[in-house]
Amino acid sequence: MANSNAYKGLSTTAIHAGEGPDPVTGASAPNIVMSSTYVAEEVAGFSAHELSDDSPFLYGRWANPSVRALENKIAALEGTQSCLCLASGMAAASAIFLTVLSAGDHAVISDVSYAGVAELARDTLPRLGIEVSLVDMTDIAAVEAAVRPNTRLIHTESPANPIMRLTDLAAISEIARNAGAKHSCDATFASPVGQKSAELGVDYVMHSITKYIGGHGDAIGGAICGTAEDIKALSVEAAIHHGGILSPFNAWLIARGTATLPLRMRAHQEGAMAVAQFLENHPKVTRVLYPGLESHPQHALAKGQMRNFSGMLAFQVGDEATGEALAVRMAEDLQVIHYAVSLGHHRSLIWWMPTAGMMDTSFRLTGNQLDSYREFAGDGIFRLSVGLEDAEDLIADLDRVLG
Ligand SMILES: *Cc1c(COP(=O)(O)O)cnc(C)c1O
């Protein structure tokens, strides 16, 4: 009875997809299978290329039952044929880039993305002979103009970390299709609940499952969802050859978190809306960016493309010095919200990101692209991941440090 992925509702899917009672013991909750190797019942080949999904488990780097269960659960939530889980969100991003792209190929990559991805795109890919164009994905004409005959991949992130800028995923998918390129999207901020990225034409839907999917801040992992054929190729390259597999223990922890993802996303959205409205009415706050607010410059796109606005928001308090001083007060004085990086956990997390510093370390934007970034981030933003605490406690905590 395990592995039926055909449930009507997202909550039932989150709970039951990929798992079922243990056939030997009847255990209702899944066991962790830690074994690195498996006793074979027949003499088998030894090449990754001979493995299929119904092959017996042979060795833990090729496949593992606990990781497979999580992959089936996430694929069911995302509505794709397959999913590959890896050791981190960055392992997932590298897997896509290093599987799809070869020396001499060209990629169009969002000019604002998770900092690790931005640095990989700017520094590592060119070193391997891969040409990269960094483009503002809200500028559809610029994306079209960036495409070349050797473009193999367009990589987007929506909502984009840290500025909460959205990308019209269906429009970018069409450009990719016409160019004969693949479209990968980092949908970490939305989670599979907030956005059905594959339905919008995305070929590789990527998540840092360290964030909403795991949801509890205690396990690092990454996932890529797509067609069986694309995911098989990724698995051979990134898991079997590059070796960045997810540990079964982390898969088990993250699967436990995934079971409550739809429920948590509803609560994250409710809390974030309350906090966003409080911030929007606070005299010291100059700008709030939350896709669920009417004041978000892309609220119409958000309503069309997202089913849940998640718990991520950003806000400004004026110039860099004011932001810096508030960041210091936050690090010293916040009592509920943790001043810490990362996001998507049940605990609320906040982090200050000054624009000048972000440009030096990660983005290095100039001209129109810098203007577009500053339109969202001004001199700097606080990235707030609204957790699952009571909104009144989060608001009181913020109100005290805002002064
Ligand atoms: C955290 C994050 C990543 C990287 O994930 P890790 O699990 O930390 O490697 C990639 N993209 C986004 C949007 C993230 O928030």
The ligand as an SDF file (V2000), in Angstrom:
LIG
                    3D

 15 15  0  0  0  0  0  0  0  0999 V2000
   19.2510   28.4780    1.6680 C   0  0  0  0  0  0  0  0  0  0  0  0
   19.0150   28.6370    0.2280 C   0  0  0  0  0  0  0  0  0  0  0  0
   19.7990   27.9500   -0.7060 C   0  0  0  0  0  0  0  0  0  0  0  0
   20.9470   27.0700   -0.2970 C   0  0  0  0  0  0  0  0  0  0  0  0
   20.4980   25.9840    0.4330 O   0  0  0  0  0  0  0  0  0  0  0  0
   21.4160   25.1900    1.5040 P   0  0  0  0  0  0  0  0  0  0  0  0
   20.5030   24.0970    1.9360 O   0  0  0  0  0  0  0  0  0  0  0  0
   21.7800   26.1560    2.5720 O   0  0  0  0  0  0  0  0  0  0  0  0
   22.6140   24.7130    0.7410 O   0  0  0  0  0  0  0  0  0  0  0  0
   19.5070   28.1170   -2.0400 C   0  0  0  0  0  0  0  0  0  0  0  0
   18.5040   28.9290   -2.4400 N   0  0  0  0  0  0  0  0  0  0  0  0
   17.7460   29.6080   -1.5810 C   0  0  0  0  0  0  0  0  0  0  0  0
   16.6820   30.5020   -2.0960 C   0  0  0  0  0  0  0  0  0  0  0  0
   17.9790   29.4880   -0.2160 C   0  0  0  0  0  0  0  0  0  0  0  0
   17.2190   30.1850    0.6480 O   0  0  0  0  0  0  0  0  0  0  0  0
  1  2  1  0
  2  3  1  0
  2 14  2  0
  3  4  1  0
  3 10  2  0
  4  5  1  0
  5  6  1  0
  6  7  2  0
  6  8  1  0
  6  9  1  0
 10 11  1  0
 11 12  2  0
 12 13  1  0
 12 14  1  0
 14 15  1  0
M  END
$$$$
